[in-house]
Amino acid sequence: MSTAFLILEDGTLIKAKHAGVEKDVFGEIVFNTSMSGYEEAFTDPSYSGQILLMTYPLIGNYGIRKKNFESSKVQIRGLILKEPDFSAYRGMHLDKFLDLSAVSCLYNIDTRTLTLKIRKHGTMKAMIVARPSKIDYKALLQRIKQMPHPDTENLVSHVSCTRKIIHGRGPGRFVLIDCGVKRSILKQLIKYGTVIQLPFDTDIKTIDRLKPDGIVVSNGPGNPAHEAIMSTTAKTVEKLIDKYPIFGICLGHQILGLVLGFKTYKLTFGHRGSNHAVKHLRSQKIHITSQNHGYALRAKKNLDAEVTWVNVNDGTIEGIRHLNRPVFSVQFHPEAAPGPRDTEFLFREFSELAICQSAKI
């Protein structure tokens, strides 16, 4: 394993060991606090554009198995670890996986100190330098500062499907607007009916022709208020609200919020992990959830929607519901994978709501 460096846009330079493909990588560095579920994290489309730091010190200890992937490929741009385990007794070894997936990984880093820096100063642009013999620190730092933030890209376009895909057969008929959907969300929806997966920029006429019982707007990466999202997905969702029941998840929650008059803002370091406590305001019950997002909603007065869930730790909005229409969304991931299954019931509630609403029509 060779020597390499991590450079942050604030000038921090960290020496480390390198594994995987020797390539320089640029992205937004973020951290995930989960103690398991690294296979799911590596392949979660919501991490598109990001260098992922795992805070748990031992990664790779139970191997890599494709059955746990959340998409068809690795989505992270790079990986930062404390102590990788390259000798798992089952599944693919981590080092082989990194090579086959063309992932550039740094390890033997004090991830606790780095995480505390991100918590204090926020996520930032960063670069993995895999070939330090050629490093020009000042030139690279200047390059990092000048490079556009990954969120300036339409990251959703990199992870959304490009054609219609039909999954399952059942009593319900759901259109899934794919902004970077996790496979676990598909698995949950298929339990309740046929799922028609469509590209993020599908227009309302195409959706109407499919005659769905309800609409799901999926998770995904990047800035929900990106011009390309506002002019496509958000524009379509705005027209769908008066026609169909809608369920938004994570990025889908943020897009729905923007359509309903909320504002979005970037969190200092985001919520990424599988132990985030949220409170359901109507029941006052606490649920533990899995989360992966860097943006959140901010409420305004005189909205047609109410806040239904809040984050116990920082009070951020975790769920909203339209006051007059069967439309709701949550910031967390009810499918978990990985994480607790406290809120899986939301898929059943949406299915029943959609099918009942369709029967009335």
DRENMAR-821674 format. One record per residue: residue number from 0; x, y, z of N, C-alpha, C in turn; residue in one letter. Coordinates in steps of 0.05 Angstrom, whole numbers, plus 5000, padded with zeros to 4 digits. Layout:
N
nr	n_X	n_Y	n_Z	ca_X	ca_Y	ca_Z	c_X	c_Y	c_Z	rest
NUM	X	Y	Z	X	Y	Z	X	Y	Z	a $
...
//
This chain:
361
nr	n_X	n_Y	n_Z	ca_X	ca_Y	ca_Z	c_X	c_Y	c_Z	rest
0	5017	4976	5000	5000	5000	5000	5018	5025	5000	m $
1	5012	5044	4983	5029	5067	4979	5021	5090	4997	s $
2	5038	5111	4998	5033	5135	5014	5018	5155	4996	t $
3	4999	5170	5008	4984	5190	4993	4976	5212	5012	a $
4	4961	5232	5002	4954	5255	5018	4924	5263	5014	f $
5	4913	5275	5035	4886	5287	5033	4890	5317	5037	l $
6	4880	5333	5019	4882	5362	5021	4853	5374	5023	i $
7	4848	5390	5043	4822	5403	5046	4825	5432	5037	l $
8	4802	5444	5029	4803	5471	5019	4811	5492	5039	e $
9	4811	5485	5065	4820	5504	5085	4851	5503	5089	d $
10	4864	5486	5073	4893	5484	5074	4903	5460	5089	g $
11	4886	5445	5102	4894	5421	5117	4907	5400	5099	t $
12	4930	5390	5107	4944	5369	5092	4949	5345	5110	l $
13	4939	5322	5102	4940	5298	5119	4954	5275	5103	i $
14	4975	5264	5114	4989	5242	5102	4975	5216	5109	k $
15	4973	5197	5091	4959	5172	5095	4969	5150	5078	a $
16	4959	5126	5083	4965	5103	5065	4943	5102	5044	k $
17	4949	5090	5022	4930	5089	5000	4924	5061	4992	h $
18	4899	5056	4985	4890	5030	4975	4871	5035	4951	a $
19	4867	5015	4935	4849	5018	4912	4864	5029	4888	g $
20	4850	5042	4870	4861	5052	4845	4876	5078	4851	v $
21	4901	5080	4840	4917	5104	4844	4907	5126	4825	e $
22	4889	5141	4835	4879	5164	4820	4872	5187	4839	k $
23	4877	5211	4830	4870	5235	4846	4839	5239	4844	d $
24	4827	5246	4866	4798	5249	4868	4791	5275	4881	v $
25	4771	5289	4869	4761	5314	4880	4732	5310	4887	f $
26	4723	5321	4910	4695	5320	4918	4690	5334	4943	g $
27	4665	5333	4953	4658	5344	4979	4662	5323	5000	e $
28	4678	5328	5021	4683	5308	5042	4661	5310	5063	i $
29	4649	5286	5068	4627	5284	5087	4632	5260	5104	v $
30	4619	5258	5128	4623	5235	5145	4597	5220	5151	f $
31	4600	5194	5155	4577	5177	5162	4584	5163	5188	n $
32	4565	5163	5207	4571	5153	5234	4561	5124	5238	t $
33	4552	5111	5217	4541	5083	5220	4564	5064	5228	s $
34	4557	5045	5245	4577	5024	5253	4576	5000	5234	m $
35	4556	4999	5217	4554	4977	5197	4541	4989	5172	s $
36	4538	4973	5151	4524	4983	5128	4543	4997	5108	g $
37	4569	4992	5109	4587	5005	5091	4582	4998	5062	y $
38	4573	4973	5056	4566	4965	5029	4544	4983	5017	e $
39	4523	4987	5033	4501	5004	5025	4510	5033	5021	e $
40	4527	5042	5039	4536	5070	5037	4553	5074	5012	a $
41	4571	5056	5006	4588	5060	4982	4572	5061	4956	f $
42	4549	5048	4956	4533	5046	4931	4507	5062	4932	t $
43	4504	5079	4952	4480	5096	4954	4483	5120	4935	d $
44	4465	5124	4916	4467	5146	4896	4467	5173	4909	p $
45	4457	5176	4934	4457	5202	4947	4485	5212	4954	s $
46	4505	5194	4952	4533	5202	4957	4548	5211	4931	y $
47	4534	5212	4909	4546	5221	4885	4559	5249	4889	s $
48	4584	5251	4880	4598	5277	4883	4614	5280	4909	g $
49	4613	5259	4926	4625	5262	4953	4647	5242	4959	q $
50	4666	5251	4975	4686	5234	4987	4676	5227	5015	i $
51	4673	5201	5019	4660	5191	5044	4680	5184	5065	l $
52	4677	5195	5089	4693	5188	5112	4675	5172	5131	l $
53	4684	5147	5137	4669	5130	5155	4681	5134	5183	m $
54	4665	5142	5203	4675	5148	5229	4681	5123	5245	t $
55	4667	5101	5240	4672	5076	5254	4700	5066	5245	y $
56	4717	5057	5264	4745	5052	5257	4750	5027	5240	p $
57	4732	5008	5241	4738	4982	5227	4718	4978	5204	l $
58	4728	4981	5179	4710	4978	5156	4721	4955	5138	i $
59	4703	4938	5129	4710	4915	5113	4710	4889	5128	g $
60	4704	4890	5154	4707	4866	5170	4687	4844	5164	n $
61	4665	4850	5151	4647	4828	5143	4645	4826	5112	y $
62	4666	4836	5099	4668	4832	5070	4649	4849	5054	g $
63	4648	4844	5028	4631	4859	5009	4615	4839	4993	i $
64	4588	4843	4993	4570	4825	4978	4550	4842	4962	r $
65	4548	4835	4937	4532	4851	4919	4502	4852	4927	k $
66	4493	4831	4941	4465	4831	4948	4457	4855	4966	k $
67	4477	4867	4978	4472	4890	4996	4476	4917	4982	n $
68	4482	4917	4956	4486	4942	4942	4460	4957	4938	f $
69	4461	4983	4940	4438	5000	4936	4435	5011	4908	e $
70	4454	5005	4891	4453	5011	4862	4471	4992	4848	s $
71	4474	4996	4822	4490	4977	4806	4520	4982	4808	s $
72	4529	5004	4821	4557	5010	4822	4563	5027	4847	k $
73	4589	5031	4851	4598	5049	4873	4592	5078	4865	v $
74	4581	5093	4884	4573	5121	4878	4591	5142	4890	q $
75	4605	5135	4911	4624	5154	4924	4647	5159	4905	i $
76	4658	5184	4908	4682	5191	4892	4707	5181	4904	r $
77	4708	5179	4930	4731	5170	4945	4724	5162	4973	g $
78	4743	5149	4987	4737	5137	5013	4760	5143	5033	l $
79	4752	5151	5057	4771	5157	5079	4765	5139	5103	i $
80	4785	5124	5112	4781	5105	5134	4803	5108	5155	l $
81	4796	5098	5179	4816	5096	5200	4831	5070	5198	k $
82	4816	5048	5199	4829	5021	5200	4813	5001	5183	e $
83	4820	4998	5158	4806	4979	5141	4813	4950	5148	p $
84	4795	4932	5143	4800	4903	5146	4800	4890	5119	d $
85	4823	4882	5110	4826	4870	5084	4825	4839	5084	f $
86	4816	4828	5107	4817	4798	5109	4791	4786	5120	s $
87	4769	4796	5111	4743	4785	5119	4741	4756	5111	a $
88	4727	4740	5127	4726	4711	5121	4703	4704	5102	y $
89	4686	4724	5095	4665	4719	5076	4662	4743	5058	r $
90	4651	4738	5034	4647	4760	5015	4674	4768	5003	g $
91	4673	4789	4986	4697	4799	4974	4714	4816	4993	m $
92	4740	4813	4992	4757	4829	5010	4756	4859	5001	h $
93	4759	4877	5020	4756	4905	5015	4776	4915	4994	l $
94	4801	4906	4996	4821	4916	4977	4815	4908	4949	d $
95	4805	4883	4945	4798	4874	4918	4774	4890	4908	k $
96	4755	4896	4925	4731	4911	4918	4739	4939	4909	f $
97	4758	4952	4924	4767	4979	4917	4780	4979	4889	l $
98	4796	4959	4884	4809	4957	4858	4789	4953	4835	d $
99	4771	4934	4839	4751	4928	4818	4732	4951	4813	l $
100	4726	4966	4834	4707	4988	4832	4721	5015	4825	s $
101	4747	5014	4822	4763	5038	4815	4759	5061	4836	a $
102	4760	5053	4861	4757	5072	4883	4784	5079	4895	v $
103	4789	5105	4899	4813	5114	4911	4808	5118	4941	s $
104	4823	5104	4958	4818	5103	4987	4842	5110	5003	c $
105	4839	5128	5023	4860	5135	5042	4853	5122	5069	l $
106	4873	5112	5083	4869	5101	5110	4892	5107	5128	y $
107	4890	5097	5152	4910	5104	5173	4909	5134	5180	n $
108	4884	5145	5178	4879	5173	5184	4865	5175	5211	i $
109	4870	5196	5226	4856	5201	5251	4828	5213	5243	d $
110	4810	5194	5238	4783	5202	5229	4767	5217	5250	t $
111	4774	5213	5276	4760	5227	5297	4766	5257	5295	r $
112	4792	5263	5293	4800	5291	5291	4789	5304	5266	t $
113	4789	5290	5244	4779	5300	5218	4749	5305	5220	l $
114	4735	5287	5233	4706	5290	5236	4699	5314	5253	t $
115	4714	5318	5275	4709	5341	5292	4714	5367	5277	l $
116	4734	5367	5259	4739	5391	5242	4715	5397	5224	k $
117	4704	5376	5212	4681	5379	5194	4657	5388	5210	i $
118	4653	5377	5234	4630	5385	5250	4632	5415	5258	r $
119	4656	5425	5262	4660	5452	5271	4659	5472	5247	k $
120	4673	5465	5225	4676	5483	5203	4658	5477	5179	h $
121	4645	5453	5180	4627	5445	5158	4641	5428	5137	g $
122	4625	5415	5121	4636	5399	5099	4651	5418	5080	t $
123	4670	5408	5066	4685	5425	5048	4696	5410	5024	m $
124	4705	5424	5005	4718	5412	4982	4744	5399	4990	k $
125	4751	5377	4978	4775	5362	4985	4786	5347	4961	a $
126	4811	5338	4963	4823	5323	4942	4841	5301	4954	m $
127	4837	5277	4944	4855	5254	4950	4877	5255	4929	i $
128	4902	5257	4938	4925	5258	4920	4939	5231	4922	v $
129	4936	5214	4902	4946	5187	4903	4975	5184	4894	a $
130	4986	5205	4881	5013	5204	4871	5029	5227	4883	r $
131	5037	5225	4908	5049	5248	4922	5076	5256	4912	p $
132	5090	5239	4897	5116	5246	4887	5115	5270	4868	s $
133	5091	5274	4857	5087	5296	4838	5071	5319	4850	k $
134	5068	5319	4876	5051	5339	4889	5063	5367	4889	i $
135	5047	5386	4882	5054	5415	4886	5032	5426	4903	d $
136	5037	5426	4930	5017	5433	4949	5003	5459	4944	y $
137	5018	5480	4939	5006	5506	4935	4988	5507	4910	k $
138	4998	5494	4889	4983	5494	4864	4957	5478	4867	a $
139	4959	5455	4881	4935	5438	4885	4914	5452	4903	l $
140	4924	5465	4924	4906	5479	4942	4891	5502	4927	l $
141	4905	5516	4910	4893	5537	4894	4873	5525	4875	q $
142	4879	5502	4864	4861	5488	4845	4836	5479	4859	r $
143	4838	5468	4884	4815	5460	4899	4797	5483	4905	i $
144	4808	5506	4913	4792	5529	4919	4777	5540	4895	k $
145	4789	5537	4872	4777	5548	4847	4757	5529	4835	q $
146	4759	5504	4840	4741	5484	4828	4713	5488	4838	m $
147	4693	5486	4820	4665	5489	4829	4657	5467	4849	p $
148	4641	5473	4868	4631	5453	4887	4615	5432	4871	h $
149	4617	5407	4879	4601	5386	4865	4571	5392	4863	p $
150	4561	5406	4883	4532	5412	4883	4524	5432	4861	d $
151	4543	5444	4848	4536	5462	4825	4529	5445	4801	t $
152	4536	5419	4801	4528	5401	4780	4500	5391	4785	e $
153	4487	5382	4764	4462	5368	4767	4469	5339	4772	n $
154	4475	5332	4797	4484	5305	4804	4462	5285	4800	l $
155	4437	5293	4802	4414	5275	4798	4415	5263	4770	v $
156	4424	5278	4750	4425	5268	4723	4445	5246	4720	s $
157	4464	5244	4738	4485	5223	4737	4474	5196	4748	h $
158	4454	5197	4765	4445	5173	4779	4416	5164	4773	v $
159	4401	5181	4760	4374	5174	4753	4374	5153	4730	s $
160	4352	5138	4728	4349	5120	4705	4345	5136	4679	c $
161	4349	5124	4656	4346	5139	4631	4322	5129	4615	t $
162	4308	5109	4625	4285	5099	4611	4265	5088	4631	r $
163	4241	5082	4622	4221	5070	4640	4228	5042	4647	k $
164	4226	5035	4673	4231	5008	4683	4208	5000	4700	i $
165	4197	4976	4695	4174	4966	4710	4182	4944	4729	i $
166	4174	4947	4754	4181	4927	4775	4156	4916	4788	h $
167	4156	4890	4791	4135	4877	4807	4107	4877	4794	g $
168	4089	4863	4807	4061	4862	4798	4044	4861	4824	r $
169	4025	4878	4826	4008	4878	4849	3984	4897	4847	g $
170	3968	4899	4868	3943	4915	4866	3948	4945	4863	p $
171	3970	4955	4874	3975	4984	4871	3992	4989	4846	g $
172	3990	5014	4837	4005	5022	4814	4018	5049	4820	r $
173	4045	5048	4823	4059	5072	4833	4080	5081	4813	f $
174	4080	5106	4808	4102	5118	4792	4123	5128	4811	v $
175	4148	5119	4806	4171	5128	4821	4187	5147	4805	l $
176	4188	5173	4813	4206	5192	4800	4234	5188	4811	i $
177	4251	5178	4795	4278	5169	4803	4298	5191	4803	d $
178	4305	5201	4827	4325	5222	4830	4352	5209	4840	c $
179	4353	5183	4840	4376	5168	4851	4366	5148	4871	g $
180	4346	5133	4865	4332	5116	4884	4350	5093	4894	v $
181	4347	5086	4919	4360	5063	4930	4344	5038	4924	k $
182	4357	5016	4920	4343	4991	4914	4325	4983	4937	r $
183	4332	4990	4962	4315	4982	4985	4288	4996	4984	s $
184	4287	5020	4973	4262	5034	4970	4244	5019	4949	i $
185	4257	5011	4928	4242	4995	4908	4231	4969	4920	l $
186	4247	4956	4936	4239	4931	4949	4214	4935	4967	k $
187	4214	4958	4981	4191	4963	4998	4166	4969	4982	q $
188	4169	4985	4961	4146	4993	4945	4134	4969	4930	l $
189	4151	4951	4921	4142	4927	4906	4124	4909	4923	i $
190	4127	4910	4949	4110	4895	4967	4080	4902	4963	k $
191	4075	4927	4954	4048	4937	4953	4037	4941	4925	y $
192	4053	4934	4904	4042	4937	4877	4064	4939	4856	g $
193	4055	4948	4833	4072	4952	4810	4086	4979	4812	t $
194	4112	4980	4808	4127	5005	4809	4137	5011	4782	v $
195	4131	5035	4772	4140	5044	4746	4161	5066	4751	i $
196	4186	5059	4747	4209	5077	4752	4214	5094	4728	q $
197	4214	5121	4732	4217	5139	4710	4241	5159	4715	l $
198	4253	5169	4694	4274	5189	4697	4265	5214	4712	p $
199	4283	5228	4725	4277	5251	4741	4263	5273	4726	f $
200	4268	5275	4700	4257	5297	4684	4233	5290	4667	d $
201	4219	5268	4675	4195	5259	4661	4173	5281	4664	t $
202	4159	5286	4642	4138	5307	4643	4111	5295	4653	d $
203	4093	5312	4660	4068	5303	4672	4050	5288	4652	i $
204	4051	5295	4626	4035	5280	4607	4042	5251	4606	k $
205	4068	5245	4608	4078	5217	4607	4067	5203	4632	t $
206	4068	5216	4655	4058	5204	4680	4028	5199	4679	i $
207	4013	5219	4669	3984	5216	4667	3976	5192	4651	d $
208	3991	5187	4629	3984	5164	4611	3987	5137	4626	r $
209	4003	5137	4646	4008	5112	4661	3986	5106	4682	l $
210	3969	5126	4687	3947	5123	4706	3955	5111	4733	k $
211	3973	5124	4747	3982	5113	4773	3963	5118	4795	p $
212	3964	5102	4816	3949	5107	4841	3963	5128	4858	d $
213	3989	5129	4855	4005	5148	4872	4032	5152	4860	g $
214	4046	5173	4871	4072	5181	4861	4092	5181	4884	i $
215	4115	5170	4880	4137	5171	4899	4160	5186	4887	v $
216	4170	5206	4901	4194	5222	4892	4217	5213	4910	v $
217	4237	5202	4897	4258	5187	4912	4280	5205	4924	s $
218	4297	5192	4939	4322	5204	4949	4340	5210	4925	n $
219	4362	5224	4931	4382	5230	4910	4402	5250	4920	g $
220	4422	5256	4904	4444	5273	4913	4440	5303	4905	p $
221	4457	5320	4917	4459	5347	4907	4440	5367	4920	g $
222	4439	5390	4908	4423	5413	4917	4395	5411	4906	n $
223	4375	5409	4924	4347	5406	4914	4337	5431	4899	p $
224	4350	5454	4904	4342	5479	4890	4358	5484	4865	a $
225	4373	5464	4855	4388	5466	4831	4370	5474	4808	h $
226	4379	5491	4791	4362	5501	4769	4351	5478	4752	e $
227	4367	5458	4747	4358	5435	4730	4337	5419	4744	a $
228	4336	5417	4770	4316	5403	4785	4290	5420	4787	i $
229	4293	5445	4792	4270	5463	4794	4255	5465	4767	m $
230	4269	5463	4745	4256	5466	4719	4245	5440	4709	s $
231	4250	5418	4722	4241	5391	4713	4225	5378	4734	t $
232	4238	5365	4753	4225	5349	4774	4205	5366	4790	t $
233	4215	5389	4800	4197	5406	4817	4173	5416	4801	a $
234	4178	5423	4776	4156	5433	4759	4135	5412	4755	k $
235	4144	5387	4751	4125	5365	4748	4110	5359	4774	t $
236	4125	5358	4796	4112	5352	4822	4091	5373	4829	v $
237	4096	5398	4822	4076	5419	4827	4050	5413	4813	e $
238	4051	5402	4789	4027	5396	4774	4014	5370	4784	k $
239	4030	5353	4797	4019	5327	4805	4003	5329	4832	l $
240	4009	5350	4847	3998	5352	4874	3967	5351	4875	i $
241	3954	5363	4856	3925	5364	4855	3913	5339	4842	d $
242	3930	5321	4833	3920	5298	4818	3923	5271	4832	k $
243	3946	5268	4847	3952	5242	4858	3963	5244	4886	y $
244	3960	5223	4902	3975	5221	4927	4005	5220	4922	p $
245	4021	5234	4938	4050	5236	4934	4064	5230	4960	i $
246	4086	5215	4957	4104	5209	4980	4132	5216	4972	f $
247	4144	5235	4986	4172	5243	4981	4191	5233	5002	g $
248	4214	5224	4993	4235	5213	5011	4261	5228	5007	i $
249	4272	5239	5028	4298	5252	5028	4299	5275	5008	c $
250	4313	5272	4986	4313	5293	4966	4285	5299	4956	l $
251	4269	5277	4953	4241	5280	4945	4226	5297	4965	g $
252	4232	5294	4990	4220	5311	5012	4227	5340	5008	h $
253	4252	5345	5002	4261	5373	4998	4248	5385	4973	q $
254	4247	5370	4951	4234	5380	4927	4205	5386	4932	i $
255	4191	5368	4945	4163	5373	4952	4160	5398	4969	l $
256	4178	5401	4989	4178	5424	5006	4181	5450	4990	g $
257	4199	5451	4971	4203	5474	4955	4178	5481	4939	l $
258	4165	5461	4929	4140	5465	4914	4118	5476	4932	v $
259	4118	5468	4957	4097	5477	4975	4104	5503	4989	l $
260	4126	5515	4982	4132	5542	4993	4154	5543	5014	g $
261	4165	5520	5022	4187	5520	5041	4212	5530	5027	f $
262	4233	5536	5042	4259	5543	5032	4278	5520	5040	k $
263	4300	5517	5025	4320	5498	5032	4346	5512	5039	t $
264	4362	5500	5056	4388	5511	5063	4407	5488	5068	y $
265	4433	5493	5066	4453	5473	5069	4461	5471	5098	k $
266	4460	5447	5109	4468	5442	5137	4499	5444	5139	l $
267	4509	5449	5163	4537	5452	5167	4552	5427	5159	t $
268	4543	5404	5170	4556	5379	5164	4536	5356	5157	f $
269	4511	5363	5155	4491	5344	5146	4484	5322	5167	g $
270	4466	5305	5159	4458	5282	5175	4464	5257	5159	h $
271	4483	5241	5168	4490	5217	5153	4497	5195	5174	r $
272	4479	5176	5177	4482	5155	5197	4457	5140	5200	g $
273	4457	5120	5219	4434	5103	5222	4422	5103	5250	s $
274	4427	5125	5264	4416	5127	5292	4405	5154	5299	n $
275	4392	5167	5280	4382	5194	5284	4353	5193	5295	h $
276	4350	5205	5318	4324	5205	5331	4306	5227	5320	a $
277	4281	5220	5313	4262	5240	5303	4236	5237	5319	v $
278	4221	5259	5322	4196	5258	5337	4172	5263	5318	k $
279	4153	5245	5320	4128	5249	5305	4110	5267	5322	h $
280	4104	5291	5313	4092	5311	5329	4063	5304	5338	l $
281	4048	5290	5321	4021	5284	5329	4019	5263	5351	r $
282	4036	5242	5349	4036	5221	5370	4056	5226	5392	s $
283	4075	5244	5387	4097	5250	5406	4115	5226	5411	q $
284	4114	5207	5393	4132	5184	5394	4159	5190	5381	k $
285	4180	5177	5392	4207	5180	5381	4213	5155	5365	i $
286	4224	5159	5341	4233	5137	5324	4262	5142	5317	h $
287	4277	5119	5315	4305	5121	5307	4307	5115	5277	i $
288	4321	5132	5263	4320	5131	5233	4348	5131	5221	t $
289	4349	5123	5196	4373	5124	5179	4371	5149	5162	s $
290	4393	5164	5160	4392	5189	5145	4417	5193	5128	q $
291	4414	5208	5106	4436	5215	5088	4429	5240	5072	n $
292	4435	5263	5083	4428	5288	5068	4445	5311	5079	h $
293	4449	5331	5061	4464	5354	5068	4448	5380	5068	g $
294	4422	5378	5060	4405	5401	5059	4380	5396	5076	y $
295	4366	5417	5084	4342	5414	5100	4322	5436	5092	a $
296	4297	5433	5102	4276	5452	5097	4274	5473	5119	l $
297	4267	5497	5112	4261	5518	5131	4232	5527	5126	r $
298	4217	5528	5147	4188	5534	5145	4184	5564	5141	a $
299	4162	5571	5127	4152	5598	5124	4123	5599	5134	k $
300	4113	5623	5138	4086	5626	5147	4066	5623	5124	k $
301	4041	5616	5131	4019	5615	5112	4024	5594	5090	n $
302	4033	5571	5098	4037	5549	5079	4013	5531	5077	l $
303	4011	5516	5056	3989	5496	5053	3998	5470	5065	d $
304	4019	5469	5080	4029	5445	5092	4037	5449	5121	a $
305	4038	5427	5136	4046	5429	5164	4070	5411	5168	e $
306	4086	5418	5188	4109	5401	5196	4099	5378	5213	v $
307	4107	5354	5207	4097	5330	5220	4118	5315	5237	t $
308	4143	5318	5229	4165	5305	5243	4188	5326	5247	w $
309	4202	5324	5270	4226	5341	5274	4249	5324	5285	v $
310	4273	5334	5280	4297	5320	5290	4301	5327	5319	n $
311	4304	5306	5336	4307	5310	5364	4333	5325	5371	v $
312	4354	5320	5355	4380	5332	5362	4382	5362	5356	n $
313	4373	5370	5332	4376	5398	5325	4351	5412	5317	d $
314	4328	5399	5319	4302	5412	5313	4296	5416	5284	g $
315	4312	5406	5266	4307	5410	5237	4282	5394	5229	t $
316	4270	5403	5207	4245	5391	5197	4251	5363	5185	i $
317	4236	5343	5194	4240	5316	5185	4216	5305	5170	e $
318	4194	5320	5169	4171	5311	5154	4150	5333	5151	g $
319	4135	5332	5129	4114	5352	5124	4090	5337	5112	i $
320	4067	5350	5114	4042	5339	5102	4025	5362	5092	r $
321	4014	5359	5068	3996	5379	5056	3970	5380	5073	h $
322	3960	5403	5077	3936	5406	5094	3911	5396	5081	l $
323	3909	5396	5055	3884	5389	5041	3887	5366	5021	n $
324	3910	5357	5016	3915	5336	4996	3929	5313	5008	r $
325	3927	5288	4996	3941	5265	5007	3970	5265	4998	p $
326	3985	5284	5008	4012	5289	5000	4029	5292	5025	v $
327	4051	5276	5028	4068	5279	5051	4096	5270	5044	f $
328	4115	5276	5061	4143	5269	5056	4159	5268	5082	s $
329	4181	5253	5081	4199	5252	5104	4228	5255	5095	v $
330	4244	5268	5113	4272	5273	5107	4289	5248	5111	q $
331	4281	5231	5129	4296	5206	5136	4289	5184	5116	f $
332	4302	5161	5119	4298	5138	5101	4282	5117	5115	h $
333	4256	5115	5109	4240	5094	5123	4247	5066	5115	p $
334	4261	5062	5092	4269	5035	5084	4294	5026	5100	e $
335	4306	5044	5115	4331	5038	5130	4352	5029	5111	a $
336	4363	5005	5115	4383	4993	5097	4407	5010	5092	a $
337	4425	5013	5112	4423	5000	5138	4408	5017	5158	p $
338	4402	5005	5181	4389	5021	5202	4364	5008	5213	g $
339	4352	5021	5233	4328	5010	5246	4304	5012	5228	p $
340	4285	4994	5232	4261	4993	5215	4237	5007	5228	r $
341	4242	5026	5245	4220	5039	5260	4199	5051	5242	d $
342	4207	5061	5219	4188	5077	5202	4180	5063	5176	t $
343	4185	5037	5173	4177	5023	5149	4147	5025	5144	e $
344	4132	5029	5166	4102	5030	5163	4093	5053	5145	f $
345	4110	5072	5139	4103	5094	5122	4097	5084	5093	l $
346	4111	5064	5084	4105	5053	5058	4077	5041	5057	f $
347	4070	5027	5078	4043	5015	5079	4022	5037	5080	r $
348	4027	5058	5096	4008	5080	5098	4004	5093	5071	e $
349	4026	5098	5057	4024	5111	5031	4009	5093	5011	f $
350	4015	5067	5011	4001	5048	4993	3971	5048	4998	s $
351	3963	5046	5023	3935	5046	5030	3921	5072	5022	e $
352	3935	5094	5028	3925	5121	5021	3920	5123	4991	l $
353	3941	5115	4975	3939	5117	4946	3918	5100	4934	a $
354	3916	5075	4943	3896	5057	4931	3868	5066	4939	i $
355	3864	5074	4964	3837	5084	4973	3829	5109	4957	c $
356	3848	5127	4954	3842	5151	4939	3835	5145	4910	q $
357	3849	5126	4898	3843	5118	4871	3816	5106	4868	s $
358	3808	5090	4889	3782	5077	4888	3759	5098	4889	a $
359	3763	5120	4904	3743	5141	4906	3739	5154	4879	k $
360	3761	5157	4864	3759	5170	4838	3745	5152	4818	i $
//
